[in-house]
Amino acid sequence: MLGKFGILVAILSMVLLFYLVISFGAGLFSKAEKKPEIKRYLKSVNILLFLIAIVGAILVLFM
């Protein structure tokens, strides 16, 4: 069984993996010019992933 630290690492690694997959899919790391819609989308996704990481950390601390 994973302890608190293991669960926190798992949550944060999944958030990082989601960030990388979404960023590659949206073309963040390409050299082409980004459309404003894609920039807004990535900003929203970053905010959502940040909130998921914060909520996960808080939940792990209260376990």
mmCIF file as gemmi writes it, N, C-alpha and C atoms, coordinates in Angstrom:
data_model
loop_
_atom_site.group_PDB
_atom_site.id
_atom_site.type_symbol
_atom_site.label_atom_id
_atom_site.label_alt_id
_atom_site.label_comp_id
_atom_site.label_asym_id
_atom_site.label_entity_id
_atom_site.label_seq_id
_atom_site.pdbx_PDB_ins_code
_atom_site.Cartn_x
_atom_site.Cartn_y
_atom_site.Cartn_z
_atom_site.occupancy
_atom_site.B_iso_or_equiv
_atom_site.pdbx_formal_charge
_atom_site.auth_seq_id
_atom_site.auth_asym_id
_atom_site.pdbx_PDB_model_num
ATOM 1 N N . MET Axp A 1 ? 0.842 -1.176 0 1 0 ? 1 A 1
ATOM 2 C CA . MET Axp A 1 ? 0 0 0 1 0 ? 1 A 1
ATOM 3 C C . MET Axp A 1 ? 0.892 1.246 0 1 0 ? 1 A 1
ATOM 4 N N . LEU Axp A 2 ? 0.397 2.251 -0.677 1 0 ? 2 A 1
ATOM 5 C CA . LEU Axp A 2 ? 1.119 3.508 -0.717 1 0 ? 2 A 1
ATOM 6 C C . LEU Axp A 2 ? 0.776 4.351 0.504 1 0 ? 2 A 1
ATOM 7 N N . GLY Axp A 3 ? 1.778 5.051 0.995 1 0 ? 3 A 1
ATOM 8 C CA . GLY Axp A 3 ? 1.534 5.982 2.092 1 0 ? 3 A 1
ATOM 9 C C . GLY Axp A 3 ? 1.093 7.326 1.534 1 0 ? 3 A 1
ATOM 10 N N . LYS Axp A 4 ? 1.048 8.299 2.418 1 0 ? 4 A 1
ATOM 11 C CA . LYS Axp A 4 ? 0.639 9.639 1.998 1 0 ? 4 A 1
ATOM 12 C C . LYS Axp A 4 ? 1.562 10.195 0.92 1 0 ? 4 A 1
ATOM 13 N N . PHE Axp A 5 ? 2.847 10.04 1.143 1 0 ? 5 A 1
ATOM 14 C CA . PHE Axp A 5 ? 3.821 10.586 0.2 1 0 ? 5 A 1
ATOM 15 C C . PHE Axp A 5 ? 3.712 9.908 -1.156 1 0 ? 5 A 1
ATOM 16 N N . GLY Axp A 6 ? 3.507 8.609 -1.173 1 0 ? 6 A 1
ATOM 17 C CA . GLY Axp A 6 ? 3.363 7.872 -2.424 1 0 ? 6 A 1
ATOM 18 C C . GLY Axp A 6 ? 2.13 8.293 -3.206 1 0 ? 6 A 1
ATOM 19 N N . ILE Axp A 7 ? 1.039 8.527 -2.502 1 0 ? 7 A 1
ATOM 20 C CA . ILE Axp A 7 ? -0.191 8.977 -3.161 1 0 ? 7 A 1
ATOM 21 C C . ILE Axp A 7 ? -0.005 10.377 -3.726 1 0 ? 7 A 1
ATOM 22 N N . LEU Axp A 8 ? 0.657 11.253 -2.973 1 0 ? 8 A 1
ATOM 23 C CA . LEU Axp A 8 ? 0.916 12.613 -3.452 1 0 ? 8 A 1
ATOM 24 C C . LEU Axp A 8 ? 1.807 12.597 -4.688 1 0 ? 8 A 1
ATOM 25 N N . VAL Axp A 9 ? 2.821 11.765 -4.685 1 0 ? 9 A 1
ATOM 26 C CA . VAL Axp A 9 ? 3.702 11.649 -5.855 1 0 ? 9 A 1
ATOM 27 C C . VAL Axp A 9 ? 2.927 11.115 -7.052 1 0 ? 9 A 1
ATOM 28 N N . ALA Axp A 10 ? 2.054 10.146 -6.828 1 0 ? 10 A 1
ATOM 29 C CA . ALA Axp A 10 ? 1.252 9.595 -7.923 1 0 ? 10 A 1
ATOM 30 C C . ALA Axp A 10 ? 0.319 10.66 -8.513 1 0 ? 10 A 1
ATOM 31 N N . ILE Axp A 11 ? -0.327 11.446 -7.656 1 0 ? 11 A 1
ATOM 32 C CA . ILE Axp A 11 ? -1.227 12.498 -8.137 1 0 ? 11 A 1
ATOM 33 C C . ILE Axp A 11 ? -0.455 13.533 -8.941 1 0 ? 11 A 1
ATOM 34 N N . LEU Axp A 12 ? 0.675 13.997 -8.409 1 0 ? 12 A 1
ATOM 35 C CA . LEU Axp A 12 ? 1.45 15.024 -9.098 1 0 ? 12 A 1
ATOM 36 C C . LEU Axp A 12 ? 2.07 14.51 -10.393 1 0 ? 12 A 1
ATOM 37 N N . SER Axp A 13 ? 2.474 13.248 -10.423 1 0 ? 13 A 1
ATOM 38 C CA . SER Axp A 13 ? 3.027 12.702 -11.665 1 0 ? 13 A 1
ATOM 39 C C . SER Axp A 13 ? 1.943 12.549 -12.731 1 0 ? 13 A 1
ATOM 40 N N . MET Axp A 14 ? 0.722 12.191 -12.327 1 0 ? 14 A 1
ATOM 41 C CA . MET Axp A 14 ? -0.367 12.113 -13.304 1 0 ? 14 A 1
ATOM 42 C C . MET Axp A 14 ? -0.733 13.494 -13.836 1 0 ? 14 A 1
ATOM 43 N N . VAL Axp A 15 ? -0.725 14.502 -12.976 1 0 ? 15 A 1
ATOM 44 C CA . VAL Axp A 15 ? -1.003 15.871 -13.43 1 0 ? 15 A 1
ATOM 45 C C . VAL Axp A 15 ? 0.065 16.32 -14.417 1 0 ? 15 A 1
ATOM 46 N N . LEU Axp A 16 ? 1.327 16.023 -14.137 1 0 ? 16 A 1
ATOM 47 C CA . LEU Axp A 16 ? 2.409 16.364 -15.058 1 0 ? 16 A 1
ATOM 48 C C . LEU Axp A 16 ? 2.257 15.626 -16.38 1 0 ? 16 A 1
ATOM 49 N N . LEU Axp A 17 ? 1.894 14.361 -16.33 1 0 ? 17 A 1
ATOM 50 C CA . LEU Axp A 17 ? 1.685 13.578 -17.545 1 0 ? 17 A 1
ATOM 51 C C . LEU Axp A 17 ? 0.524 14.143 -18.365 1 0 ? 17 A 1
ATOM 52 N N . PHE Axp A 18 ? -0.564 14.506 -17.713 1 0 ? 18 A 1
ATOM 53 C CA . PHE Axp A 18 ? -1.693 15.127 -18.412 1 0 ? 18 A 1
ATOM 54 C C . PHE Axp A 18 ? -1.27 16.433 -19.065 1 0 ? 18 A 1
ATOM 55 N N . TYR Axp A 19 ? -0.473 17.227 -18.361 1 0 ? 19 A 1
ATOM 56 C CA . TYR Axp A 19 ? 0.002 18.496 -18.907 1 0 ? 19 A 1
ATOM 57 C C . TYR Axp A 19 ? 0.817 18.263 -20.177 1 0 ? 19 A 1
ATOM 58 N N . LEU Axp A 20 ? 1.728 17.308 -20.128 1 0 ? 20 A 1
ATOM 59 C CA . LEU Axp A 20 ? 2.57 17.035 -21.296 1 0 ? 20 A 1
ATOM 60 C C . LEU Axp A 20 ? 1.755 16.527 -22.479 1 0 ? 20 A 1
ATOM 61 N N . VAL Axp A 21 ? 0.822 15.627 -22.227 1 0 ? 21 A 1
ATOM 62 C CA . VAL Axp A 21 ? 0.004 15.076 -23.313 1 0 ? 21 A 1
ATOM 63 C C . VAL Axp A 21 ? -0.869 16.158 -23.94 1 0 ? 21 A 1
ATOM 64 N N . ILE Axp A 22 ? -1.5 16.976 -23.127 1 0 ? 22 A 1
ATOM 65 C CA . ILE Axp A 22 ? -2.356 18.035 -23.655 1 0 ? 22 A 1
ATOM 66 C C . ILE Axp A 22 ? -1.53 19.086 -24.385 1 0 ? 22 A 1
ATOM 67 N N . SER Axp A 23 ? -0.362 19.407 -23.856 1 0 ? 23 A 1
ATOM 68 C CA . SER Axp A 23 ? 0.494 20.401 -24.502 1 0 ? 23 A 1
ATOM 69 C C . SER Axp A 23 ? 0.997 19.916 -25.853 1 0 ? 23 A 1
ATOM 70 N N . PHE Axp A 24 ? 1.44 18.668 -25.922 1 0 ? 24 A 1
ATOM 71 C CA . PHE Axp A 24 ? 1.882 18.115 -27.212 1 0 ? 24 A 1
ATOM 72 C C . PHE Axp A 24 ? 0.726 18.052 -28.194 1 0 ? 24 A 1
ATOM 73 N N . GLY Axp A 25 ? -0.447 17.68 -27.722 1 0 ? 25 A 1
ATOM 74 C CA . GLY Axp A 25 ? -1.613 17.589 -28.591 1 0 ? 25 A 1
ATOM 75 C C . GLY Axp A 25 ? -2.051 18.934 -29.127 1 0 ? 25 A 1
ATOM 76 N N . ALA Axp A 26 ? -1.888 19.991 -28.323 1 0 ? 26 A 1
ATOM 77 C CA . ALA Axp A 26 ? -2.287 21.332 -28.751 1 0 ? 26 A 1
ATOM 78 C C . ALA Axp A 26 ? -1.187 22.029 -29.536 1 0 ? 26 A 1
ATOM 79 N N . GLY Axp A 27 ? -0.021 21.417 -29.618 1 0 ? 27 A 1
ATOM 80 C CA . GLY Axp A 27 ? 1.063 22.004 -30.392 1 0 ? 27 A 1
ATOM 81 C C . GLY Axp A 27 ? 1.847 23.066 -29.655 1 0 ? 27 A 1
ATOM 82 N N . LEU Axp A 28 ? 1.92 22.98 -28.349 1 0 ? 28 A 1
ATOM 83 C CA . LEU Axp A 28 ? 2.645 23.979 -27.563 1 0 ? 28 A 1
ATOM 84 C C . LEU Axp A 28 ? 4.134 23.977 -27.889 1 0 ? 28 A 1
ATOM 85 N N . PHE Axp A 29 ? 4.701 22.81 -28.14 1 0 ? 29 A 1
ATOM 86 C CA . PHE Axp A 29 ? 6.142 22.707 -28.347 1 0 ? 29 A 1
ATOM 87 C C . PHE Axp A 29 ? 6.537 22.779 -29.825 1 0 ? 29 A 1
ATOM 88 N N . SER Axp A 30 ? 5.594 23.095 -30.695 1 0 ? 30 A 1
ATOM 89 C CA . SER Axp A 30 ? 5.928 23.229 -32.113 1 0 ? 30 A 1
ATOM 90 C C . SER Axp A 30 ? 6.418 24.646 -32.395 1 0 ? 30 A 1
ATOM 91 N N . LYS Axp A 31 ? 7.092 24.816 -33.503 1 0 ? 31 A 1
ATOM 92 C CA . LYS Axp A 31 ? 7.662 26.115 -33.847 1 0 ? 31 A 1
ATOM 93 C C . LYS Axp A 31 ? 6.662 27.016 -34.56 1 0 ? 31 A 1
ATOM 94 N N . ALA Axp A 32 ? 5.528 26.483 -34.948 1 0 ? 32 A 1
ATOM 95 C CA . ALA Axp A 32 ? 4.524 27.267 -35.672 1 0 ? 32 A 1
ATOM 96 C C . ALA Axp A 32 ? 3.863 28.284 -34.738 1 0 ? 32 A 1
ATOM 97 N N . GLU Axp A 33 ? 3.291 29.301 -35.333 1 0 ? 33 A 1
ATOM 98 C CA . GLU Axp A 33 ? 2.585 30.341 -34.568 1 0 ? 33 A 1
ATOM 99 C C . GLU Axp A 33 ? 1.327 29.751 -33.927 1 0 ? 33 A 1
ATOM 100 N N . LYS Axp A 34 ? 1.088 30.11 -32.668 1 0 ? 34 A 1
ATOM 101 C CA . LYS Axp A 34 ? -0.083 29.596 -31.954 1 0 ? 34 A 1
ATOM 102 C C . LYS Axp A 34 ? -1.277 30.513 -32.188 1 0 ? 34 A 1
ATOM 103 N N . LYS Axp A 35 ? -2.428 29.909 -32.359 1 0 ? 35 A 1
ATOM 104 C CA . LYS Axp A 35 ? -3.662 30.674 -32.483 1 0 ? 35 A 1
ATOM 105 C C . LYS Axp A 35 ? -4.094 31.145 -31.104 1 0 ? 35 A 1
ATOM 106 N N . PRO Axp A 36 ? -4.808 32.276 -31.041 1 0 ? 36 A 1
ATOM 107 C CA . PRO Axp A 36 ? -5.283 32.766 -29.726 1 0 ? 36 A 1
ATOM 108 C C . PRO Axp A 36 ? -6.204 31.776 -29.023 1 0 ? 36 A 1
ATOM 109 N N . GLU Axp A 37 ? -6.987 31.015 -29.791 1 0 ? 37 A 1
ATOM 110 C CA . GLU Axp A 37 ? -7.88 30.026 -29.168 1 0 ? 37 A 1
ATOM 111 C C . GLU Axp A 37 ? -7.084 28.946 -28.45 1 0 ? 37 A 1
ATOM 112 N N . ILE Axp A 38 ? -5.986 28.531 -29.069 1 0 ? 38 A 1
ATOM 113 C CA . ILE Axp A 38 ? -5.155 27.482 -28.453 1 0 ? 38 A 1
ATOM 114 C C . ILE Axp A 38 ? -4.484 28.024 -27.203 1 0 ? 38 A 1
ATOM 115 N N . LYS Axp A 39 ? -4.04 29.272 -27.237 1 0 ? 39 A 1
ATOM 116 C CA . LYS Axp A 39 ? -3.419 29.875 -26.055 1 0 ? 39 A 1
ATOM 117 C C . LYS Axp A 39 ? -4.408 29.955 -24.895 1 0 ? 39 A 1
ATOM 118 N N . ARG Axp A 40 ? -5.642 30.363 -25.185 1 0 ? 40 A 1
ATOM 119 C CA . ARG Axp A 40 ? -6.672 30.431 -24.131 1 0 ? 40 A 1
ATOM 120 C C . ARG Axp A 40 ? -6.983 29.037 -23.592 1 0 ? 40 A 1
ATOM 121 N N . TYR Axp A 41 ? -7.05 28.058 -24.5 1 0 ? 41 A 1
ATOM 122 C CA . TYR Axp A 41 ? -7.323 26.677 -24.095 1 0 ? 41 A 1
ATOM 123 C C . TYR Axp A 41 ? -6.227 26.169 -23.163 1 0 ? 41 A 1
ATOM 124 N N . LEU Axp A 42 ? -4.973 26.384 -23.542 1 0 ? 42 A 1
ATOM 125 C CA . LEU Axp A 42 ? -3.868 25.911 -22.715 1 0 ? 42 A 1
ATOM 126 C C . LEU Axp A 42 ? -3.817 26.626 -21.372 1 0 ? 42 A 1
ATOM 127 N N . LYS Axp A 43 ? -4.17 27.906 -21.358 1 0 ? 43 A 1
ATOM 128 C CA . LYS Axp A 43 ? -4.209 28.631 -20.095 1 0 ? 43 A 1
ATOM 129 C C . LYS Axp A 43 ? -5.283 28.044 -19.184 1 0 ? 43 A 1
ATOM 130 N N . SER Axp A 44 ? -6.44 27.741 -19.743 1 0 ? 44 A 1
ATOM 131 C CA . SER Axp A 44 ? -7.519 27.138 -18.961 1 0 ? 44 A 1
ATOM 132 C C . SER Axp A 44 ? -7.13 25.759 -18.447 1 0 ? 44 A 1
ATOM 133 N N . VAL Axp A 45 ? -6.482 24.984 -19.286 1 0 ? 45 A 1
ATOM 134 C CA . VAL Axp A 45 ? -6.041 23.643 -18.881 1 0 ? 45 A 1
ATOM 135 C C . VAL Axp A 45 ? -5.002 23.745 -17.778 1 0 ? 45 A 1
ATOM 136 N N . ASN Axp A 46 ? -4.084 24.697 -17.877 1 0 ? 46 A 1
ATOM 137 C CA . ASN Axp A 46 ? -3.078 24.869 -16.831 1 0 ? 46 A 1
ATOM 138 C C . ASN Axp A 46 ? -3.719 25.239 -15.505 1 0 ? 46 A 1
ATOM 139 N N . ILE Axp A 47 ? -4.711 26.108 -15.535 1 0 ? 47 A 1
ATOM 140 C CA . ILE Axp A 47 ? -5.41 26.478 -14.306 1 0 ? 47 A 1
ATOM 141 C C . ILE Axp A 47 ? -6.119 25.259 -13.709 1 0 ? 47 A 1
ATOM 142 N N . LEU Axp A 48 ? -6.782 24.486 -14.554 1 0 ? 48 A 1
ATOM 143 C CA . LEU Axp A 48 ? -7.486 23.292 -14.084 1 0 ? 48 A 1
ATOM 144 C C . LEU Axp A 48 ? -6.519 22.274 -13.476 1 0 ? 48 A 1
ATOM 145 N N . LEU Axp A 49 ? -5.409 22.026 -14.139 1 0 ? 49 A 1
ATOM 146 C CA . LEU Axp A 49 ? -4.436 21.067 -13.607 1 0 ? 49 A 1
ATOM 147 C C . LEU Axp A 49 ? -3.818 21.564 -12.303 1 0 ? 49 A 1
ATOM 148 N N . PHE Axp A 50 ? -3.595 22.856 -12.206 1 0 ? 50 A 1
ATOM 149 C CA . PHE Axp A 50 ? -3.076 23.43 -10.966 1 0 ? 50 A 1
ATOM 150 C C . PHE Axp A 50 ? -4.071 23.229 -9.823 1 0 ? 50 A 1
ATOM 151 N N . LEU Axp A 51 ? -5.342 23.466 -10.095 1 0 ? 51 A 1
ATOM 152 C CA . LEU Axp A 51 ? -6.367 23.264 -9.066 1 0 ? 51 A 1
ATOM 153 C C . LEU Axp A 51 ? -6.468 21.792 -8.66 1 0 ? 51 A 1
ATOM 154 N N . ILE Axp A 52 ? -6.357 20.893 -9.631 1 0 ? 52 A 1
ATOM 155 C CA . ILE Axp A 52 ? -6.393 19.457 -9.316 1 0 ? 52 A 1
ATOM 156 C C . ILE Axp A 52 ? -5.218 19.082 -8.426 1 0 ? 52 A 1
ATOM 157 N N . ALA Axp A 53 ? -4.045 19.619 -8.72 1 0 ? 53 A 1
ATOM 158 C CA . ALA Axp A 53 ? -2.862 19.32 -7.907 1 0 ? 53 A 1
ATOM 159 C C . ALA Axp A 53 ? -3.024 19.865 -6.491 1 0 ? 53 A 1
ATOM 160 N N . ILE Axp A 54 ? -3.551 21.077 -6.363 1 0 ? 54 A 1
ATOM 161 C CA . ILE Axp A 54 ? -3.748 21.674 -5.028 1 0 ? 54 A 1
ATOM 162 C C . ILE Axp A 54 ? -4.775 20.884 -4.212 1 0 ? 54 A 1
ATOM 163 N N . VAL Axp A 55 ? -5.903 20.549 -4.838 1 0 ? 55 A 1
ATOM 164 C CA . VAL Axp A 55 ? -6.943 19.78 -4.137 1 0 ? 55 A 1
ATOM 165 C C . VAL Axp A 55 ? -6.416 18.395 -3.757 1 0 ? 55 A 1
ATOM 166 N N . GLY Axp A 56 ? -5.666 17.772 -4.651 1 0 ? 56 A 1
ATOM 167 C CA . GLY Axp A 56 ? -5.083 16.458 -4.328 1 0 ? 56 A 1
ATOM 168 C C . GLY Axp A 56 ? -4.128 16.537 -3.16 1 0 ? 56 A 1
ATOM 169 N N . ALA Axp A 57 ? -3.293 17.583 -3.136 1 0 ? 57 A 1
ATOM 170 C CA . ALA Axp A 57 ? -2.35 17.743 -2.034 1 0 ? 57 A 1
ATOM 171 C C . ALA Axp A 57 ? -3.094 17.98 -0.717 1 0 ? 57 A 1
ATOM 172 N N . ILE Axp A 58 ? -4.13 18.785 -0.756 1 0 ? 58 A 1
ATOM 173 C CA . ILE Axp A 58 ? -4.899 19.055 0.472 1 0 ? 58 A 1
ATOM 174 C C . ILE Axp A 58 ? -5.574 17.767 0.951 1 0 ? 58 A 1
ATOM 175 N N . LEU Axp A 59 ? -6.15 17.009 0.039 1 0 ? 59 A 1
ATOM 176 C CA . LEU Axp A 59 ? -6.811 15.76 0.445 1 0 ? 59 A 1
ATOM 177 C C . LEU Axp A 59 ? -5.822 14.763 1.028 1 0 ? 59 A 1
ATOM 178 N N . VAL Axp A 60 ? -4.633 14.681 0.454 1 0 ? 60 A 1
ATOM 179 C CA . VAL Axp A 60 ? -3.623 13.767 0.982 1 0 ? 60 A 1
ATOM 180 C C . VAL Axp A 60 ? -3.186 14.191 2.376 1 0 ? 60 A 1
ATOM 181 N N . LEU Axp A 61 ? -3.081 15.489 2.599 1 0 ? 61 A 1
ATOM 182 C CA . LEU Axp A 61 ? -2.656 15.964 3.921 1 0 ? 61 A 1
ATOM 183 C C . LEU Axp A 61 ? -3.687 15.66 4.995 1 0 ? 61 A 1
ATOM 184 N N . PHE Axp A 62 ? -4.963 15.567 4.636 1 0 ? 62 A 1
ATOM 185 C CA . PHE Axp A 62 ? -6.008 15.276 5.62 1 0 ? 62 A 1
ATOM 186 C C . PHE Axp A 62 ? -6.31 13.79 5.761 1 0 ? 62 A 1
ATOM 187 N N . MET Axp A 63 ? -5.56 12.947 5.103 1 0 ? 63 A 1
ATOM 188 C CA . MET Axp A 63 ? -5.779 11.501 5.218 1 0 ? 63 A 1
ATOM 189 C C . MET Axp A 63 ? -5.269 10.993 6.555 1 0 ? 63 A 1
